[in-house]
Amino acid sequence: MKKTALFISCVFILSVTAVCFAAEGNPENGKLLFSDPKLAGSQNDTACTKCHPGEKPFKSISKDKDLNKIINMCITKPLAGNALEKDSQEMNDLKSYILSQSK
């Protein structure tokens, strides 16, 4: 009985930890997405790097800005892709990468 309770507790803790880290976003995955010409179903083989080239493409951007809206505007207009869900892993990864480049 104690082993079962311990096992369930461990699974719960690991699940919560995984969700918390996933919600933060992974900047390395974001960097890959930023360079992907097929991001969000892009119809014109254009990546974010075409308009935002260089090692540090963002001089300064604030967490206070609505990055979801800005990212989706770039995806739906220049890339001709489909908007990402605001809480999707791809969105979180892109935001994490962009914020890491503005430091």
A tleap script that builds the chain and sets N, CA, C and O, in Angstrom:
source leaprc.protein.ff14SB
mol = sequence {
  NMET LYS LYS THR ALA LEU PHE ILE SER CYS
  VAL PHE ILE LEU SER VAL THR ALA VAL CYS
  PHE ALA ALA GLU GLY ASN PRO GLU ASN GLY
  LYS LEU LEU PHE SER ASP PRO LYS LEU ALA
  GLY SER GLN ASN ASP THR ALA CYS THR LYS
  CYS HIE PRO GLY GLU LYS PRO PHE LYS SER
  ILE SER LYS ASP LYS ASP LEU ASN LYS ILE
  ILE ASN MET CYS ILE THR LYS PRO LEU ALA
  GLY ASN ALA LEU GLU LYS ASP SER GLN GLU
  MET ASN ASP LEU LYS SER TYR ILE LEU SER
  GLN SER CLYS
}
set mol.1.N position { 0.820 -1.189 0.000 }
set mol.1.CA position { 0.000 0.000 0.000 }
set mol.1.C position { 0.869 1.260 0.000 }
set mol.1.O position { 0.604 2.205 -0.744 }
set mol.2.N position { 1.912 1.265 0.845 }
set mol.2.CA position { 2.788 2.424 0.907 }
set mol.2.C position { 3.555 2.601 -0.400 }
set mol.2.O position { 3.794 3.728 -0.835 }
set mol.3.N position { 3.943 1.487 -1.026 }
set mol.3.CA position { 4.673 1.557 -2.290 }
set mol.3.C position { 3.789 2.144 -3.384 }
set mol.3.O position { 4.254 2.930 -4.210 }
set mol.4.N position { 2.529 1.765 -3.387 }
set mol.4.CA position { 1.596 2.285 -4.388 }
set mol.4.C position { 1.410 3.797 -4.201 }
set mol.4.O position { 1.420 4.552 -5.173 }
set mol.5.N position { 1.245 4.223 -2.975 }
set mol.5.CA position { 1.077 5.655 -2.690 }
set mol.5.C position { 2.327 6.429 -3.076 }
set mol.5.O position { 2.232 7.526 -3.625 }
set mol.6.N position { 3.493 5.869 -2.794 }
set mol.6.CA position { 4.755 6.507 -3.153 }
set mol.6.C position { 4.886 6.602 -4.670 }
set mol.6.O position { 5.294 7.635 -5.201 }
set mol.7.N position { 4.540 5.528 -5.358 }
set mol.7.CA position { 4.606 5.508 -6.821 }
set mol.7.C position { 3.675 6.562 -7.428 }
set mol.7.O position { 4.074 7.300 -8.329 }
set mol.8.N position { 2.453 6.629 -6.939 }
set mol.8.CA position { 1.488 7.613 -7.449 }
set mol.8.C position { 1.977 9.025 -7.166 }
set mol.8.O position { 1.834 9.909 -8.010 }
set mol.9.N position { 2.552 9.249 -5.992 }
set mol.9.CA position { 3.092 10.571 -5.660 }
set mol.9.C position { 4.228 10.950 -6.607 }
set mol.9.O position { 4.296 12.089 -7.068 }
set mol.10.N position { 5.108 10.013 -6.895 }
set mol.10.CA position { 6.235 10.281 -7.803 }
set mol.10.C position { 5.741 10.596 -9.213 }
set mol.10.O position { 6.234 11.528 -9.848 }
set mol.11.N position { 4.783 9.834 -9.698 }
set mol.11.CA position { 4.227 10.072 -11.030 }
set mol.11.C position { 3.588 11.453 -11.085 }
set mol.11.O position { 3.765 12.178 -12.064 }
set mol.12.N position { 2.856 11.818 -10.057 }
set mol.12.CA position { 2.214 13.135 -10.008 }
set mol.12.C position { 3.260 14.245 -10.037 }
set mol.12.O position { 3.131 15.197 -10.807 }
set mol.13.N position { 4.279 14.135 -9.218 }
set mol.13.CA position { 5.323 15.165 -9.151 }
set mol.13.C position { 6.044 15.286 -10.490 }
set mol.13.O position { 6.304 16.396 -10.955 }
set mol.14.N position { 6.365 14.162 -11.107 }
set mol.14.CA position { 7.030 14.200 -12.413 }
set mol.14.C position { 6.132 14.816 -13.475 }
set mol.14.O position { 6.608 15.555 -14.337 }
set mol.15.N position { 4.864 14.524 -13.424 }
set mol.15.CA position { 3.926 15.090 -14.394 }
set mol.15.C position { 3.827 16.605 -14.251 }
set mol.15.O position { 3.866 17.329 -15.245 }
set mol.16.N position { 3.699 17.076 -13.034 }
set mol.16.CA position { 3.603 18.515 -12.782 }
set mol.16.C position { 4.891 19.202 -13.221 }
set mol.16.O position { 4.844 20.269 -13.835 }
set mol.17.N position { 6.027 18.611 -12.918 }
set mol.17.CA position { 7.314 19.185 -13.317 }
set mol.17.C position { 7.427 19.268 -14.833 }
set mol.17.O position { 7.868 20.287 -15.364 }
set mol.18.N position { 7.041 18.226 -15.525 }
set mol.18.CA position { 7.109 18.213 -16.989 }
set mol.18.C position { 6.214 19.290 -17.591 }
set mol.18.O position { 6.612 19.961 -18.543 }
set mol.19.N position { 5.032 19.460 -17.057 }
set mol.19.CA position { 4.115 20.485 -17.559 }
set mol.19.C position { 4.682 21.871 -17.307 }
set mol.19.O position { 4.584 22.737 -18.176 }
set mol.20.N position { 5.267 22.102 -16.149 }
set mol.20.CA position { 5.843 23.420 -15.843 }
set mol.20.C position { 6.992 23.754 -16.780 }
set mol.20.O position { 7.071 24.876 -17.282 }
set mol.21.N position { 7.881 22.801 -17.023 }
set mol.21.CA position { 8.999 23.066 -17.925 }
set mol.21.C position { 8.524 23.238 -19.353 }
set mol.21.O position { 9.053 24.080 -20.080 }
set mol.22.N position { 7.548 22.468 -19.766 }
set mol.22.CA position { 7.028 22.591 -21.132 }
set mol.22.C position { 6.384 23.958 -21.338 }
set mol.22.O position { 6.518 24.549 -22.410 }
set mol.23.N position { 5.691 24.461 -20.330 }
set mol.23.CA position { 5.009 25.747 -20.448 }
set mol.23.C position { 5.998 26.894 -20.611 }
set mol.23.O position { 5.669 27.912 -21.220 }
set mol.24.N position { 7.202 26.742 -20.076 }
set mol.24.CA position { 8.193 27.795 -20.176 }
set mol.24.C position { 8.768 27.918 -21.576 }
set mol.24.O position { 9.131 29.019 -21.991 }
set mol.25.N position { 8.858 26.858 -22.288 }
set mol.25.CA position { 9.427 26.888 -23.622 }
set mol.25.C position { 10.904 26.553 -23.612 }
set mol.25.O position { 11.612 26.788 -22.632 }
set mol.26.N position { 11.345 26.005 -24.711 }
set mol.26.CA position { 12.730 25.593 -24.884 }
set mol.26.C position { 13.364 26.476 -25.960 }
set mol.26.O position { 12.980 26.379 -27.125 }
set mol.27.N position { 14.319 27.332 -25.605 }
set mol.27.CA position { 14.900 28.236 -26.595 }
set mol.27.C position { 15.637 27.518 -27.727 }
set mol.27.O position { 15.687 28.021 -28.850 }
set mol.28.N position { 16.205 26.353 -27.442 }
set mol.28.CA position { 16.887 25.602 -28.512 }
set mol.28.C position { 15.893 25.125 -29.562 }
set mol.28.O position { 16.156 25.220 -30.761 }
set mol.29.N position { 14.748 24.612 -29.109 }
set mol.29.CA position { 13.705 24.213 -30.062 }
set mol.29.C position { 13.154 25.435 -30.780 }
set mol.29.O position { 12.848 25.377 -31.971 }
set mol.30.N position { 13.027 26.547 -30.049 }
set mol.30.CA position { 12.558 27.789 -30.646 }
set mol.30.C position { 13.477 28.263 -31.758 }
set mol.30.O position { 13.012 28.761 -32.784 }
set mol.31.N position { 14.775 28.109 -31.558 }
set mol.31.CA position { 15.755 28.497 -32.584 }
set mol.31.C position { 15.570 27.658 -33.840 }
set mol.31.O position { 15.646 28.177 -34.954 }
set mol.32.N position { 15.330 26.373 -33.665 }
set mol.32.CA position { 15.082 25.496 -34.822 }
set mol.32.C position { 13.808 25.907 -35.547 }
set mol.32.O position { 13.783 25.965 -36.777 }
set mol.33.N position { 12.752 26.192 -34.795 }
set mol.33.CA position { 11.495 26.627 -35.406 }
set mol.33.C position { 11.671 27.952 -36.135 }
set mol.33.O position { 11.092 28.155 -37.202 }
set mol.34.N position { 12.466 28.853 -35.567 }
set mol.34.CA position { 12.708 30.173 -36.132 }
set mol.34.C position { 13.368 30.072 -37.514 }
set mol.34.O position { 13.201 30.951 -38.359 }
set mol.35.N position { 14.112 28.997 -37.725 }
set mol.35.CA position { 14.813 28.788 -38.995 }
set mol.35.C position { 14.085 27.822 -39.929 }
set mol.35.O position { 14.574 27.526 -41.019 }
set mol.36.N position { 12.933 27.337 -39.512 }
set mol.36.CA position { 12.194 26.324 -40.276 }
set mol.36.C position { 11.278 26.967 -41.315 }
set mol.36.O position { 10.326 27.656 -40.948 }
set mol.37.N position { 11.551 26.753 -42.619 }
set mol.37.CA position { 10.697 27.344 -43.656 }
set mol.37.C position { 9.307 26.709 -43.740 }
set mol.37.O position { 8.448 27.195 -44.476 }
set mol.38.N position { 9.087 25.653 -43.010 }
set mol.38.CA position { 7.770 24.997 -42.992 }
set mol.38.C position { 7.014 25.264 -41.694 }
set mol.38.O position { 6.008 24.611 -41.417 }
set mol.39.N position { 7.493 26.224 -40.895 }
set mol.39.CA position { 6.855 26.560 -39.622 }
set mol.39.C position { 5.379 26.866 -39.820 }
set mol.39.O position { 5.010 27.678 -40.668 }
set mol.40.N position { 4.552 26.219 -39.041 }
set mol.40.CA position { 3.100 26.464 -39.020 }
set mol.40.C position { 2.472 26.381 -40.406 }
set mol.40.O position { 1.530 27.112 -40.711 }
set mol.41.N position { 2.994 25.491 -41.238 }
set mol.41.CA position { 2.415 25.287 -42.564 }
set mol.41.C position { 2.722 26.404 -43.549 }
set mol.41.O position { 1.935 26.667 -44.458 }
set mol.42.N position { 3.864 27.062 -43.373 }
set mol.42.CA position { 4.254 28.153 -44.271 }
set mol.42.C position { 4.100 27.724 -45.729 }
set mol.42.O position { 4.554 26.652 -46.128 }
set mol.43.N position { 3.460 28.570 -46.503 }
set mol.43.CA position { 3.156 28.247 -47.905 }
set mol.43.C position { 4.216 28.758 -48.883 }
set mol.43.O position { 4.137 28.469 -50.077 }
set mol.44.N position { 5.199 29.507 -48.398 }
set mol.44.CA position { 6.149 30.099 -49.329 }
set mol.44.C position { 7.609 29.787 -49.009 }
set mol.44.O position { 8.505 30.510 -49.445 }
set mol.45.N position { 7.851 28.734 -48.264 }
set mol.45.CA position { 9.222 28.317 -47.929 }
set mol.45.C position { 10.071 29.457 -47.375 }
set mol.45.O position { 11.255 29.563 -47.695 }
set mol.46.N position { 9.477 30.300 -46.555 }
set mol.46.CA position { 10.192 31.401 -45.924 }
set mol.46.C position { 10.252 31.152 -44.427 }
set mol.46.O position { 9.254 30.787 -43.806 }
set mol.47.N position { 11.425 31.353 -43.857 }
set mol.47.CA position { 11.600 31.218 -42.410 }
set mol.47.C position { 11.648 32.599 -41.759 }
set mol.47.O position { 11.820 33.610 -42.440 }
set mol.48.N position { 11.499 32.629 -40.471 }
set mol.48.CA position { 11.578 33.886 -39.715 }
set mol.48.C position { 12.915 34.580 -39.955 }
set mol.48.O position { 12.999 35.808 -39.928 }
set mol.49.N position { 13.958 33.789 -40.189 }
set mol.49.CA position { 15.301 34.332 -40.369 }
set mol.49.C position { 15.436 35.210 -41.610 }
set mol.49.O position { 16.394 35.976 -41.713 }
set mol.50.N position { 14.509 35.116 -42.545 }
set mol.50.CA position { 14.592 35.969 -43.729 }
set mol.50.C position { 14.399 37.438 -43.353 }
set mol.50.O position { 15.113 38.303 -43.861 }
set mol.51.N position { 13.456 37.722 -42.483 }
set mol.51.CA position { 13.196 39.098 -42.053 }
set mol.51.C position { 13.986 39.474 -40.803 }
set mol.51.O position { 14.209 40.655 -40.536 }
set mol.52.N position { 14.407 38.468 -40.042 }
set mol.52.CA position { 15.119 38.696 -38.781 }
set mol.52.C position { 16.451 37.947 -38.808 }
set mol.52.O position { 16.629 36.983 -38.064 }
set mol.53.N position { 17.395 38.381 -39.661 }
set mol.53.CA position { 18.676 37.668 -39.788 }
set mol.53.C position { 19.647 38.014 -38.658 }
set mol.53.O position { 19.410 38.924 -37.864 }
set mol.54.N position { 20.709 37.284 -38.616 }
set mol.54.CA position { 21.786 37.598 -37.682 }
set mol.54.C position { 21.790 36.740 -36.451 }
set mol.54.O position { 20.864 35.974 -36.183 }
set mol.55.N position { 22.867 36.892 -35.707 }
set mol.55.CA position { 23.057 36.108 -34.490 }
set mol.55.C position { 22.081 36.516 -33.390 }
set mol.55.O position { 21.563 35.664 -32.668 }
set mol.56.N position { 21.832 37.810 -33.263 }
set mol.56.CA position { 20.880 38.329 -32.263 }
set mol.56.C position { 19.863 39.200 -33.002 }
set mol.56.O position { 20.021 40.419 -33.070 }
set mol.57.N position { 18.819 38.577 -33.555 }
set mol.57.CA position { 17.890 39.327 -34.405 }
set mol.57.C position { 17.007 40.341 -33.676 }
set mol.57.O position { 16.361 41.167 -34.321 }
set mol.58.N position { 16.971 40.291 -32.367 }
set mol.58.CA position { 16.108 41.204 -31.616 }
set mol.58.C position { 16.945 41.996 -30.630 }
set mol.58.O position { 17.491 41.442 -29.676 }
set mol.59.N position { 17.041 43.296 -30.867 }
set mol.59.CA position { 17.830 44.161 -29.976 }
set mol.59.C position { 17.191 44.233 -28.595 }
set mol.59.O position { 17.853 44.030 -27.578 }
set mol.60.N position { 15.909 44.521 -28.578 }
set mol.60.CA position { 15.208 44.578 -27.292 }
set mol.60.C position { 13.734 44.288 -27.530 }
set mol.60.O position { 13.090 44.858 -28.411 }
set mol.61.N position { 13.244 43.407 -26.733 }
set mol.61.CA position { 11.815 43.094 -26.765 }
set mol.61.C position { 11.409 42.764 -25.340 }
set mol.61.O position { 12.142 42.091 -24.617 }
set mol.62.N position { 10.283 43.222 -24.955 }
set mol.62.CA position { 9.835 43.080 -23.582 }
set mol.62.C position { 8.896 41.899 -23.423 }
set mol.62.O position { 8.145 41.557 -24.337 }
set mol.63.N position { 8.948 41.278 -22.246 }
set mol.63.CA position { 7.988 40.226 -21.927 }
set mol.63.C position { 6.580 40.791 -21.890 }
set mol.63.O position { 5.602 40.059 -22.043 }
set mol.64.N position { 6.485 42.098 -21.685 }
set mol.64.CA position { 5.180 42.736 -21.590 }
set mol.64.C position { 4.480 42.841 -22.941 }
set mol.64.O position { 3.256 42.962 -22.999 }
set mol.65.N position { 5.244 42.795 -24.015 }
set mol.65.CA position { 4.644 42.845 -25.350 }
set mol.65.C position { 3.826 41.578 -25.558 }
set mol.65.O position { 4.120 40.541 -24.964 }
set mol.66.N position { 2.809 41.661 -26.392 }
set mol.66.CA position { 1.997 40.480 -26.691 }
set mol.66.C position { 2.703 39.665 -27.783 }
set mol.66.O position { 2.368 39.745 -28.964 }
set mol.67.N position { 3.685 38.884 -27.344 }
set mol.67.CA position { 4.472 38.108 -28.300 }
set mol.67.C position { 3.625 37.118 -29.087 }
set mol.67.O position { 3.913 36.841 -30.251 }
set mol.68.N position { 2.581 36.583 -28.456 }
set mol.68.CA position { 1.705 35.660 -29.190 }
set mol.68.C position { 1.164 36.346 -30.442 }
set mol.68.O position { 1.195 35.780 -31.535 }
set mol.69.N position { 0.678 37.551 -30.273 }
set mol.69.CA position { 0.086 38.304 -31.383 }
set mol.69.C position { 1.143 38.654 -32.431 }
set mol.69.O position { 0.899 38.520 -33.630 }
set mol.70.N position { 2.303 39.098 -31.984 }
set mol.70.CA position { 3.382 39.481 -32.903 }
set mol.70.C position { 3.862 38.268 -33.703 }
set mol.70.O position { 4.015 38.346 -34.922 }
set mol.71.N position { 4.098 37.155 -33.019 }
set mol.71.CA position { 4.567 35.941 -33.699 }
set mol.71.C position { 3.532 35.473 -34.706 }
set mol.71.O position { 3.876 35.150 -35.843 }
set mol.72.N position { 2.258 35.433 -34.301 }
set mol.72.CA position { 1.224 34.966 -35.226 }
set mol.72.C position { 1.030 35.914 -36.405 }
set mol.72.O position { 0.678 35.471 -37.498 }
set mol.73.N position { 1.254 37.210 -36.200 }
set mol.73.CA position { 1.172 38.138 -37.317 }
set mol.73.C position { 2.254 37.812 -38.354 }
set mol.73.O position { 1.990 37.817 -39.556 }
set mol.74.N position { 3.458 37.533 -37.885 }
set mol.74.CA position { 4.543 37.175 -38.798 }
set mol.74.C position { 4.268 35.842 -39.499 }
set mol.74.O position { 4.554 35.689 -40.686 }
set mol.75.N position { 3.720 34.893 -38.765 }
set mol.75.CA position { 3.451 33.574 -39.354 }
set mol.75.C position { 2.348 33.665 -40.401 }
set mol.75.O position { 2.468 33.072 -41.472 }
set mol.76.N position { 1.277 34.399 -40.109 }
set mol.76.CA position { 0.138 34.420 -41.032 }
set mol.76.C position { 0.334 35.363 -42.214 }
set mol.76.O position { -0.238 35.137 -43.281 }
set mol.77.N position { 1.128 36.412 -42.046 }
set mol.77.CA position { 1.323 37.370 -43.148 }
set mol.77.C position { 2.531 36.977 -44.010 }
set mol.77.O position { 2.337 36.348 -45.051 }
set mol.78.N position { 3.772 37.319 -43.621 }
set mol.78.CA position { 4.909 37.021 -44.489 }
set mol.78.C position { 5.119 35.527 -44.773 }
set mol.78.O position { 5.489 35.151 -45.885 }
set mol.79.N position { 4.882 34.680 -43.766 }
set mol.79.CA position { 5.114 33.249 -43.974 }
set mol.79.C position { 3.921 32.551 -44.617 }
set mol.79.O position { 4.054 31.432 -45.113 }
set mol.80.N position { 2.775 33.189 -44.614 }
set mol.80.CA position { 1.544 32.597 -45.151 }
set mol.80.C position { 1.261 31.242 -44.509 }
set mol.80.O position { 0.893 30.281 -45.184 }
set mol.81.N position { 1.442 31.188 -43.186 }
set mol.81.CA position { 1.183 29.955 -42.448 }
set mol.81.C position { -0.057 30.077 -41.588 }
set mol.81.O position { -0.833 31.024 -41.721 }
set mol.82.N position { -0.232 29.113 -40.710 }
set mol.82.CA position { -1.382 29.073 -39.810 }
set mol.82.C position { -0.965 29.554 -38.423 }
set mol.82.O position { 0.093 29.175 -37.921 }
set mol.83.N position { -1.791 30.381 -37.812 }
set mol.83.CA position { -1.501 30.902 -36.475 }
set mol.83.C position { -1.326 29.752 -35.484 }
set mol.83.O position { -2.000 28.726 -35.572 }
set mol.84.N position { -0.417 29.947 -34.551 }
set mol.84.CA position { -0.188 28.958 -33.496 }
set mol.84.C position { -1.111 29.238 -32.318 }
set mol.84.O position { -1.454 30.390 -32.050 }
set mol.85.N position { -1.507 28.195 -31.626 }
set mol.85.CA position { -2.274 28.356 -30.393 }
set mol.85.C position { -1.385 29.049 -29.365 }
set mol.85.O position { -0.193 28.756 -29.281 }
set mol.86.N position { -1.949 29.955 -28.592 }
set mol.86.CA position { -1.128 30.752 -27.677 }
set mol.86.C position { -0.436 29.930 -26.597 }
set mol.86.O position { 0.600 30.351 -26.083 }
set mol.87.N position { -0.971 28.790 -26.245 }
set mol.87.CA position { -0.353 27.951 -25.217 }
set mol.87.C position { 0.330 26.715 -25.783 }
set mol.87.O position { 0.671 25.796 -25.038 }
set mol.88.N position { 0.532 26.688 -27.100 }
set mol.88.CA position { 1.152 25.511 -27.713 }
set mol.88.C position { 2.647 25.463 -27.387 }
set mol.88.O position { 3.258 26.485 -27.076 }
set mol.89.N position { 3.212 24.286 -27.460 }
set mol.89.CA position { 4.640 24.138 -27.193 }
set mol.89.C position { 5.460 24.931 -28.207 }
set mol.89.O position { 6.471 25.536 -27.849 }
set mol.90.N position { 5.034 24.933 -29.470 }
set mol.90.CA position { 5.760 25.695 -30.494 }
set mol.90.C position { 5.780 27.185 -30.150 }
set mol.90.O position { 6.820 27.833 -30.266 }
set mol.91.N position { 4.642 27.729 -29.729 }
set mol.91.CA position { 4.572 29.145 -29.365 }
set mol.91.C position { 5.474 29.427 -28.173 }
set mol.91.O position { 6.217 30.409 -28.174 }
set mol.92.N position { 5.415 28.575 -27.161 }
set mol.92.CA position { 6.253 28.771 -25.978 }
set mol.92.C position { 7.735 28.682 -26.323 }
set mol.92.O position { 8.542 29.441 -25.787 }
set mol.93.N position { 8.100 27.763 -27.213 }
set mol.93.CA position { 9.494 27.628 -27.629 }
set mol.93.C position { 9.954 28.856 -28.407 }
set mol.93.O position { 11.055 29.356 -28.176 }
set mol.94.N position { 9.127 29.345 -29.322 }
set mol.94.CA position { 9.488 30.548 -30.079 }
set mol.94.C position { 9.640 31.753 -29.162 }
set mol.94.O position { 10.600 32.512 -29.291 }
set mol.95.N position { 8.697 31.936 -28.234 }
set mol.95.CA position { 8.785 33.061 -27.302 }
set mol.95.C position { 10.051 32.961 -26.457 }
set mol.95.O position { 10.731 33.962 -26.231 }
set mol.96.N position { 10.364 31.768 -25.995 }
set mol.96.CA position { 11.547 31.567 -25.181 }
set mol.96.C position { 12.814 31.919 -25.967 }
set mol.96.O position { 13.725 32.550 -25.430 }
set mol.97.N position { 12.868 31.512 -27.231 }
set mol.97.CA position { 14.032 31.837 -28.066 }
set mol.97.C position { 14.134 33.343 -28.299 }
set mol.97.O position { 15.206 33.930 -28.147 }
set mol.98.N position { 13.027 33.954 -28.662 }
set mol.98.CA position { 13.026 35.396 -28.949 }
set mol.98.C position { 13.460 36.193 -27.718 }
set mol.98.O position { 14.279 37.106 -27.829 }
set mol.99.N position { 12.922 35.857 -26.560 }
set mol.99.CA position { 13.295 36.565 -25.335 }
set mol.99.C position { 14.767 36.323 -24.988 }
set mol.99.O position { 15.431 37.222 -24.472 }
set mol.100.N position { 15.285 35.118 -25.266 }
set mol.100.CA position { 16.689 34.845 -24.985 }
set mol.100.C position { 17.610 35.650 -25.899 }
set mol.100.O position { 18.756 35.917 -25.540 }
set mol.101.N position { 17.124 36.035 -27.064 }
set mol.101.CA position { 17.930 36.807 -28.021 }
set mol.101.C position { 17.887 38.301 -27.765 }
set mol.101.O position { 18.660 39.051 -28.361 }
set mol.102.N position { 17.006 38.744 -26.897 }
set mol.102.CA position { 16.872 40.177 -26.648 }
set mol.102.C position { 17.648 40.627 -25.423 }
set mol.102.O position { 17.581 41.792 -25.030 }
set mol.103.N position { 18.377 39.713 -24.826 }
set mol.103.CA position { 19.133 40.050 -23.593 }
set mol.103.C position { 20.456 40.698 -23.934 }
set mol.103.O position { 21.222 41.048 -23.036 }
savepdb mol mol.pdb
quit
